[in-house]
Structures are given as structure tokens and as C-alpha cells.
């Protein structure tokens, strides 16, 4: 299911943009979010801190986890979330952000508290497709660690589905990443199923071929394909950051490319100047795990 595109003159689009801008400019909320990030960052045990939507986590049966950096929140992120919601018949979706980075270049702008504020604005707005979802900070970046931590916040009977990109399922099944692959995968699939979204030209047929390999066949029953409109199969956060870095706040708002790539909340974050090259990265928090 593709997200609905809104023109910035549309009333609902403007409501979401203004709500996000207000939250991003809320100094008290920024301090609260920075405190939660520090808690997660310094925790010594597996930790999942719910920033928003705790009641949904405790009551829903079919729960999805979409972990990413959301730097900034794009229309492609929303398209993937809605496609996963439909494919797995999810009752609620957890938008997860890690306070650590796994196998990814450090990207400091925008700060993690600012990205969390952006996501909270998206989830809290009644006009958002994700109204009623949850937002969680993890102190570990591996999917199995996030699943283990998240399960402590879910009902005992909840079914957990983790949404990943095709590049990630290749890594998850690659024996080079493990000392004991069978043991590690048994642990993961005891906690959750996986829902795989395409990347570029890697489609359902490519996933079927991967799972048909003899070493992967035992895990095929835990892995499903998530249909996604091809135009959203390439994450555009990097493109959005690069463009936003070259524009003034007024130009960000007027940019037709950014309005096409970003949600109102993502555009509000970009308009703060968070991606300008000489702008300081508030609080110094790094990027999270990509989906």
C-alpha cells in the first residue's frame, strides 16, 4: 500500500508539519528524549525503552518491528511500514531506533533525540497512518537482541514479526557472520518471524531462490515476502540528507524534491538545519540500525 501524497497547502499535511515543528522546538521534550537516549546508551543489559505507545505494546497480539535510523523520515519508510502492516496483518507496529550503530558508517546529523521527536510527532498525529503505533529505543543493534528486549514489553502471547530489507536477510543467513549459525538462528526464530522487503531489483523470486538453498531451507517457514511498490524499494534518506545539507531552511520548505521524498515530519526535521554541514550535531548521538 503506497502512502498518500499531500501538497504542503493541504490542511492535514500542514497540521502534521506544524505539530512536528512544535515538538522539534520543544526544549523540555528534547531534554527528556536525550535522557532516555542516555539511559539506553549506558544500560549494561538488553534494554528497550518505550518512548511512545506503551499501551499498544502491552495489549496487541500481532506486533511488527521496523528498526531504522529515520534520518529523516521518508515517504519510502511509510510505504514499507504500511506494506508490512498489510502483508503480516499487524495490529500495531513498533518503530525502533538503536542507540548504537551496527555495521554502518557513523552519521551524526540529525541528533537521535531530534529523530525521536520527529517520529513521535508522526505517531501521535491523528492524521498519520501510524497513529496508535509505538516508538522504542534499543541499546543493541542486532535483530535478535532487539527482539529479546522488545518481548519484555509485549503480551506473552504476542506474535512478533521483524521487517527487514533484502540486504539484511542475506546477511542474517550468511554463515560468515556467526560462530554457530544454527544456534544463533534458532534463537532468533524462537523470538520472531521475518518479513522481507525488496531492495532495488531483488524481488520475491530472489528471496525464493535464497531460501531454496539447502542450508537455508530449514528457516524458510519463518520468513515471508513483503510486496512493495518498486518506486519505494530504494531508501531515499541519504539523498534527502544530501539535498537538505545544500539548502537554507526556506529552500528546504520550497524544494519539490524534498516534499516528494519526505513526510511532513521529515521535512520539519530537515528545515531545522540539522543536515547543514557546519551545523553542530546536538547531543552527539549517532545513527541507528538501518532497516
LOLOTOR-584987 format. One record per residue: residue number from 0; x negated, z negated, y negated of N, C-alpha, C in turn. Coordinates in steps of 0.02 Angstrom, whole numbers, plus 50000, padded with zeros to 5 digits. Atoms other than C-alpha are relative to their C-alpha. Example, Ala and Ser with C-alpha at 12.3 -4.5 7.8 and 13.67 -1.06 7.14 Angstrom:
2
0:49955:50000:50059:49385:49610:50225:49955:50000:49940
1:50042:50003:50059:49316:49643:50053:50039:49963:49945
//
This chain:
291
0:49958:50000:50060:50000:50000:50000:49956:50000:49938
1:50041:49995:50060:49923:50051:49834:50028:49955:49946
2:49976:50041:50055:49931:49934:49685:50032:50042:49946
3:49967:49965:50054:50042:49982:49541:49955:50004:49940
4:50040:49991:50060:49950:50054:49392:50044:49987:49939
5:49962:50014:50061:50006:49989:49222:49960:50023:49940
6:50030:49984:50064:49969:50054:49050:49993:49935:49960
7:50008:50061:50040:49899:49920:48932:50055:49986:49951
8:49943:50013:50045:50052:49944:48822:50059:49972:50039
9:49946:50027:49959:50163:49891:48969:50004:49924:49991
10:49991:50071:50015:50236:49717:48941:49970:49955:50055
11:50027:50041:49945:50191:49648:49114:49924:50003:50001
12:50073:49993:50003:50014:49718:49102:49972:49956:49944
13:50024:50038:50057:49993:49638:48931:50007:49925:50012
14:49991:50070:49984:50063:49472:48993:49944:49975:50044
15:50054:50019:49956:49936:49467:49132:49933:49998:49964
16:50063:49997:50037:49794:49517:49016:49993:49938:49954
17:50003:50057:50047:49836:49383:48887:49993:49934:50038
18:50006:50061:49960:49857:49250:49022:49928:49991:50024
19:50070:50004:49977:49685:49291:49092:49953:49983:49943
20:50044:50013:50058:49604:49293:48920:50005:49927:49978
21:49991:50070:50019:49680:49123:48881:49963:49954:50047
22:50034:50043:49952:49614:49048:49042:49924:50006:49995
23:50072:49989:50007:49442:49126:49018:49972:49966:49938
24:50022:50034:50062:49434:49047:48843:50014:49926:50001
25:49984:50071:49995:49490:48876:48905:49938:49961:50021
26:50063:50034:49988:49334:48769:48890:50008:49944:50052
27:49989:50054:49952:49408:48623:48987:50005:50027:50071
28:49994:49972:49933:49457:48733:49133:49934:50027:50024
29:50065:49975:49981:49286:48815:49132:49956:49943:50026
30:50039:50058:49979:49206:48642:49145:50024:49975:50068
31:49972:50022:49935:49323:48595:49289:49977:50046:50056
32:50022:49952:49950:49280:48754:49382:49925:49995:50013
33:50072:50008:49992:49094:48730:49351:49985:49938:50042
34:50009:50061:49960:49110:48555:49425:50016:50014:50074
35:49984:49982:49931:49195:48624:49581:49945:50043:50032
36:50055:49959:49974:49059:48755:49600:49940:49958:50016
37:50057:50045:49988:48926:48620:49585:50012:49958:50063
38:49983:50038:49939:49016:48517:49719:49986:50042:50062
39:50010:49956:49942:49017:48665:49838:49927:50016:50009
40:50070:49979:49996:48840:48716:49797:49956:49945:50030
41:50043:50055:49979:48769:48543:49833:50026:49964:50063
42:49973:50031:49939:48878:48498:49984:49952:50013:50058
43:50046:49994:49944:48775:48466:50140:50036:50022:50064
44:49961:49978:49943:48916:48503:50264:50041:50062:49982
45:49957:49943:50013:49027:48656:50283:50059:49978:49957
46:49950:50021:50050:49145:48649:50135:50041:50058:49976
47:49954:49953:50032:49298:48743:50074:50041:49960:49950
48:49965:50035:50054:49365:48683:49906:50055:50045:49973
49:49944:49960:50024:49538:48745:49858:50006:49993:49925
50:49994:49999:50073:49543:48795:49675:50073:50008:49980
51:49931:49985:50017:49723:48855:49678:50038:50017:50064
52:49956:49981:49946:49868:48867:49801:49994:49959:50064
53:50010:50042:49941:49833:48721:49918:50064:49993:50042
54:49938:50009:49963:50017:48703:49966:50013:50059:50047
55:49990:49941:49957:50022:48881:50035:49956:49996:50062
56:50046:50005:49943:49871:48847:50145:50027:49952:50052
57:49978:50051:49953:49950:48694:50223:50062:50018:50039
58:49935:49988:49968:50116:48774:50269:50005:50068:50035
59:49990:49932:49974:50091:48959:50311:49968:50010:50068
60:50024:49988:49932:50065:49025:50487:49950:50057:50004
61:50045:49943:49997:49984:49196:50462:49960:50002:49935
62:50043:50007:50058:49838:49174:50343:49943:50051:50003
63:50055:49953:50004:49714:49306:50287:49946:49973:49954
64:50057:50019:50043:49541:49277:50212:49966:50064:49976
65:50034:49943:50030:49471:49406:50092:49944:49971:49956
66:50056:50030:50036:49298:49348:50037:49964:50054:49961
67:50034:49952:50042:49210:49435:49894:49970:49967:49939
68:50028:50026:50062:49119:49415:49730:50048:50010:49941
69:49950:49985:50052:49259:49492:49623:49967:50001:49932
70:50043:50001:50058:49134:49535:49491:49997:50069:49966
71:49937:50035:50011:49250:49589:49412:50053:50021:50052
72:49944:49983:49956:49420:49601:49499:50023:50071:49986
73:49983:49930:50008:49460:49784:49529:50068:50017:50032
74:49939:49974:49968:49614:49885:49574:49987:50012:50074
75:50017:49990:49930:49522:49925:49737:50006:49935:50039
76:49992:50065:49968:49515:49738:49779:50074:49988:50015
77:49929:50012:49992:49702:49727:49753:50029:50046:50053
78:49976:49953:49949:49734:49883:49857:49983:49976:50069
79:50021:50025:49935:49634:49810:50001:50041:49939:50019
80:49961:50060:49985:49724:49643:49988:50071:50017:50021
81:49930:49982:49984:49896:49724:49990:50004:50039:50065
82:50001:49965:49936:49849:49840:50133:49992:49951:50057
83:50010:50051:49948:49788:49691:50234:50062:49958:50009
84:49939:50040:49996:49943:49591:50192:50053:50035:50042
85:49951:49961:49963:50049:49731:50262:49979:50010:50073
86:50024:49984:49933:49941:49775:50413:50003:49940:50047
87:50002:50060:49958:49924:49596:50476:50062:49956:49992
88:49938:50037:50013:50096:49538:50415:49984:49928:49978
89:50024:50065:50023:50013:49396:50321:50054:49964:49959
90:49956:50043:50042:50113:49252:50247:49966:49983:49935
91:50038:50015:50060:49975:49213:50123:49929:50025:50009
92:50068:49975:49999:49803:49273:50076:49955:49950:49963
93:50050:50042:50033:49651:49166:50035:49947:50046:49969
94:50052:49964:50036:49539:49243:49903:49940:49954:49998
95:50058:50044:49993:49370:49169:49949:49940:50023:49960
96:50061:49986:50037:49214:49158:49843:49947:49950:50023
97:50054:50044:49976:49048:49089:49906:49956:49979:49942
98:50046:50025:50050:48935:48980:49800:49928:50018:50018
99:50066:49976:49980:48788:49060:49891:50005:50074:50014
100:50002:49929:49987:48735:49238:49923:49971:50013:50069
101:50026:49981:49935:48710:49316:50095:49983:50074:50000
102:50021:49931:49992:48607:49474:50114:50022:50045:49942
103:49979:49960:50057:48644:49532:49937:49957:49982:49939
104:50039:50011:50061:48549:49552:49775:50036:49951:49955
105:49971:50049:50047:48574:49411:49651:50029:50036:49939
106:49967:49971:50059:48698:49463:49516:50031:49942:49962
107:49980:50061:50035:48719:49326:49386:50059:50010:49953
108:49945:49990:50047:48844:49405:49268:50058:50034:50037
109:49978:50058:50038:48984:49358:49258:49989:49937:50041
110:50010:50063:49966:48965:49174:49299:50054:49988:50052
111:49951:50015:49948:49052:49107:49453:50061:49964:49971
112:49940:50030:50029:49166:48991:49351:50044:50050:49963
113:49960:49949:50035:49220:49140:49245:50037:50044:50049
114:49967:49959:49950:49257:49243:49400:50057:49962:50034
115:49946:50041:49972:49357:49099:49472:50059:49996:49952
116:49946:50002:50049:49456:49085:49310:50039:50066:50000
117:49969:49933:49995:49490:49273:49320:50048:50003:50060
118:49959:49999:49940:49555:49253:49498:50059:49953:49996
119:49944:50047:50007:49659:49100:49458:50054:50030:49955
120:49951:49967:50044:49742:49196:49316:50039:50052:50039
121:49966:49949:49960:49781:49337:49438:50050:49970:50048
122:49956:50031:49949:49854:49223:49571:50058:49962:49968
123:49949:50044:50031:49952:49114:49450:50053:50039:49962
124:49952:49961:50039:50040:49255:49357:50057:50025:50044
125:49942:49979:49960:50216:49288:49421:50005:50075:50007
126:49999:49928:49997:50190:49473:49385:49947:50029:50047
127:50054:49977:49956:50039:49481:49502:50026:50009:50071
128:49981:49992:49930:50059:49549:49679:49979:49942:50044
129:50028:50055:49960:49961:49397:49739:50029:49932:49981
130:49970:50065:50018:50073:49263:49662:50017:49961:50063
131:49988:50041:49941:50077:49122:49789:49942:49998:50049
132:50060:50003:49958:49907:49158:49868:49957:49941:49979
133:50044:50056:50013:49763:49035:49869:49930:50024:49981
134:50068:49986:50021:49588:49031:49794:49955:49944:50025
135:50043:50050:49968:49446:48942:49886:49927:50016:49986
136:50073:49995:50005:49261:48911:49854:49969:49977:50066
137:50037:50019:49940:49146:48907:50006:49927:49984:49981
138:50071:50014:50013:48972:48832:50012:49955:50036:50050
139:50039:49958:49955:48918:48951:50151:50027:50072:49998
140:49981:49931:50007:48922:49140:50156:50018:50036:50064
141:49985:49966:49938:48937:49182:50341:50074:49992:50017
142:49928:50001:49985:49112:49225:50401:50018:49944:50048
143:49984:50053:49951:49105:49105:50549:49999:49932:49966
144:50003:50064:50036:49056:48963:50432:50060:49992:49953
145:49942:50003:50043:49193:49006:50309:50064:49988:50040
146:49942:50010:49958:49321:49016:50449:50005:49928:50023
147:50000:50070:49978:49269:48846:50514:50019:49953:49945
148:49984:50043:50057:49278:48767:50342:50073:50008:49979
149:49931:49987:50021:49444:48851:50299:50051:49970:50048
150:49952:50027:49951:49528:48795:50460:50017:49928:49987
151:49985:50070:50017:49516:48616:50397:50055:49994:49949
152:49947:50001:50051:49638:48663:50258:50066:50030:50026
153:49941:49964:49974:49761:48758:50370:50038:49957:50049
154:49961:50032:49947:49901:48702:50483:49968:50015:50067
155:50033:49993:49935:49844:48678:50662:50019:50064:50036
156:49976:49941:49964:49949:48823:50725:49988:50065:49961
157:50011:49941:50042:49894:48944:50587:49957:50052:50036
158:50039:49944:49975:49829:49115:50638:49959:50028:49942
159:50044:49980:50054:49678:49165:50534:49973:50070:50014
160:50028:49933:49997:49629:49346:50500:49952:50009:49943
161:50050:49987:50051:49470:49390:50407:49996:50074:49987
162:50002:49929:50018:49471:49554:50312:49928:50018:49981
163:50069:49979:50012:49303:49645:50314:49998:50075:49990
164:50012:49929:50007:49236:49815:50266:49965:50027:50062
165:50030:49971:49941:49171:49937:50396:49926:49982:50005
166:50071:50017:49998:48991:49900:50347:49989:49931:50030
167:50007:50068:49975:49020:49717:50390:50012:49995:50075
168:49988:50004:49928:49093:49746:50563:49940:50027:50038
169:50061:49974:49969:48938:49849:50604:49948:49945:50004
170:50047:50056:50001:48830:49700:50554:50021:49945:50048
171:49976:50054:49957:48940:49575:50645:49987:50014:50074
172:50009:49982:49930:48922:49670:50808:49928:50018:50017
173:50069:49979:49990:48737:49710:50786:49959:49943:50031
174:50037:50055:49968:48632:49606:50909:49938:49979:49962
175:50061:50018:50037:48484:49609:50789:50011:49940:49953
176:49986:50055:50046:48572:49478:50682:50005:49933:50036
177:49987:50061:49962:48582:49349:50822:49943:49982:50047
178:50041:50023:49945:48476:49243:50936:50041:50002:50065
179:49955:49997:49942:48626:49230:51053:50065:50031:49977
180:49943:49963:50027:48753:49364:51009:50065:49977:50033
181:49939:50017:49965:48882:49318:51143:50026:49932:49978
182:49980:50068:50020:48883:49135:51094:50027:50001:49928
183:49979:49997:50071:48897:49174:50907:50067:50034:49993
184:49937:49964:50006:49037:49300:50929:50058:49961:50032
185:49948:50041:49969:49133:49186:51046:50023:49946:49952
186:49983:50051:50050:49126:49053:50910:50043:50030:49945
187:49962:49968:50053:49188:49175:50778:50071:50015:50022
188:49934:49977:49978:49333:49245:50880:50043:49943:50027
189:49959:50059:49986:49388:49071:50931:50034:49974:49938
190:49974:50024:50064:49422:49041:50747:50045:50051:49966
191:49964:49949:50040:49490:49208:50683:49997:50068:50034
192:50003:49929:49986:49531:49390:50711:49968:50035:49941
193:50027:49961:50054:49453:49528:50608:50044:50061:49986
194:49964:49941:50022:49541:49663:50509:49951:50043:49961
195:50054:49959:50027:49426:49808:50466:50028:50055:49955
196:49980:49948:50047:49450:49917:50312:49947:50054:49998
197:50048:49945:50001:49368:50089:50297:49955:49996:49939
198:50046:49992:50055:49217:50122:50188:49981:50074:49998
199:50017:49929:50008:49188:50298:50120:50035:50041:50054
200:49970:49956:49949:49213:50417:50267:50004:49966:50068
201:49997:50037:49936:49211:50281:50402:50072:49978:50011
202:49929:50010:49992:49389:50283:50467:50017:49965:50066
203:49977:50032:49938:49492:50221:50614:49964:50028:50061
204:50035:49970:49944:49407:50343:50731:49929:49972:50007
205:50067:50029:49998:49236:50273:50684:50002:49929:50028
206:49993:50067:49972:49296:50097:50721:50014:50002:50075
207:49985:49993:49929:49368:50152:50888:49937:50017:50040
208:50062:49981:49966:49201:50231:50934:49952:49940:50004
209:50043:50060:50001:49108:50072:50884:50022:49950:50054
210:49973:50049:49952:49223:49962:50989:49998:50025:50071
211:50003:49971:49933:49212:50082:51136:49931:49992:50032
212:50066:50011:49971:49027:50045:51157:50003:49942:50049
213:49993:50051:49948:49006:49942:51316:49987:49929:49976
214:50016:50067:50023:48926:49795:51227:50053:49971:49954
215:49950:50023:50048:49071:49787:51103:50070:49995:50030
216:49933:49999:49971:49219:49813:51220:50031:49932:50010
217:49969:50065:49991:49243:49627:51258:50032:49971:49936
218:49976:50027:50063:49279:49597:51073:50053:50044:49967
219:49954:49953:50030:49393:49745:51039:50070:49970:49990
220:49933:50029:50006:49551:49642:51068:50007:49953:49940
221:49998:50045:50057:49505:49531:50921:49994:50038:49933
222:50016:49961:50059:49477:49674:50798:50052:50055:49990
223:49950:49949:50016:49608:49783:50712:49978:50040:49939
224:50015:49956:50056:49601:49925:50588:50051:49990:49945
225:49956:50007:50058:49673:49912:50413:50002:50066:49962
226:49995:49937:50038:49735:50078:50342:49994:49987:49925
227:50011:50008:50072:49681:50100:50161:49995:50069:49969
228:50004:49937:50037:49707:50242:50038:49927:50017:49987
229:50071:49982:50007:49541:50338:50035:49972:49990:49930
230:50027:50008:50068:49527:50325:49846:49977:49929:49986
231:50022:50070:50009:49502:50136:49866:49946:49980:50050
232:50047:50017:49947:49376:50146:50009:49930:49987:49975
233:50065:50014:50030:49227:50134:49890:50010:49948:49945
234:49993:50054:50049:49213:49970:49795:49971:50022:49933
235:50020:49975:50066:49201:50005:49609:49975:49945:49953
236:50023:50054:50043:49140:49835:49545:49934:50018:49967
237:50066:49983:50028:48962:49899:49521:50008:50050:49943
238:49987:49951:50052:49024:50049:49422:50031:49967:49938
239:49968:50033:50056:49134:49938:49316:49951:49957:49961
240:50050:50042:50034:48992:49816:49278:49953:50043:49958
241:50047:49958:50036:48875:49956:49229:50031:50028:49936
242:49967:49973:50059:49001:50033:49110:50014:49946:49948
243:49984:50055:50046:49055:49866:49035:49937:49976:49963
244:50063:50022:50031:48872:49824:49001:49980:50043:49941
245:50020:49954:50053:48858:49975:48886:50050:50003:49942
246:49946:49996:50050:49015:49942:48783:50010:49935:49963
247:49980:50059:50038:49070:49823:48648:50066:49975:50027
248:49935:50025:49977:49221:49711:48682:50059:50045:49981
249:49946:49955:50021:49333:49829:48582:49999:50064:50041
250:50006:49939:49961:49266:49979:48677:50021:49989:50072
251:49978:50017:49933:49296:49891:48843:50075:50006:50005
252:49927:49999:49999:49479:49871:48799:50027:50071:49996
253:49975:49932:50010:49495:50054:48749:49978:50048:50056
254:50029:49955:49950:49398:50126:48896:50051:50021:50053
255:49952:49978:49949:49514:50233:49006:49971:49991:50070
256:50031:50008:49933:49389:50220:49150:50008:49928:50023
257:49994:50071:49981:49388:50029:49148:50073:49981:50011
258:49929:50014:49989:49577:50024:49131:50023:50027:50067
259:49984:49972:49935:49584:50133:49286:49970:49959:50056
260:50035:50035:49948:49457:50032:49385:50022:49927:50008
261:49992:50073:50000:49506:49854:49338:50072:49979:49993
262:49937:50033:50012:49656:49741:49347:50000:49973:49928
263:50000:50031:50067:49713:49662:49182:49953:49940:49996
264:50044:50059:49998:49618:49505:49235:49927:50020:50000
265:50068:49975:49999:49461:49603:49274:49979:50028:49932
266:50015:49973:50067:49470:49691:49106:49991:49943:49950
267:50008:50058:50044:49492:49523:49018:49932:49969:50009
268:50067:50027:49988:49333:49461:49102:49947:50046:49970
269:50049:49953:50027:49238:49619:49055:49999:49997:49924
270:49996:50000:50073:49298:49603:48875:49966:49938:49970
271:50035:50059:50027:49215:49431:48859:49927:50015:49984
272:50070:49984:50009:49047:49520:48855:49956:49974:50056
273:50037:50031:49945:48997:49443:49021:49948:50047:50031
274:50045:49953:49967:48910:49604:49077:49949:50032:49953
275:50049:49973:50047:48813:49645:48920:49931:49974:50018
276:50067:50015:49973:48628:49648:48963:49968:49938:49969
277:50032:50057:50032:48574:49518:48835:50044:49939:49996
278:49955:50058:50001:48722:49401:48865:49976:49949:50052
279:50021:50050:49951:48674:49235:48947:50052:49992:50055
280:49954:50012:49944:48749:49201:49119:50018:49926:49999
281:49979:50069:50007:48848:49043:49088:49993:49963:50066
282:50006:50045:49944:48807:48901:49207:49953:50026:50055
283:50051:49975:49954:48687:49015:49303:50021:50009:50072
284:49979:49995:49931:48793:49034:49459:49996:50073:50023
285:50012:49933:49973:48756:49183:49571:50062:50029:50032
286:49947:49962:49968:48862:49312:49655:50017:49973:50068
287:49979:50023:49934:48961:49275:49812:49996:50056:50051
288:50002:49951:49945:48979:49365:49978:50047:50058:49988
289:49954:49944:50008:49049:49540:49966:50047:50005:50058
290:49956:49987:49943:49200:49586:50071:49978:50062:50035
//
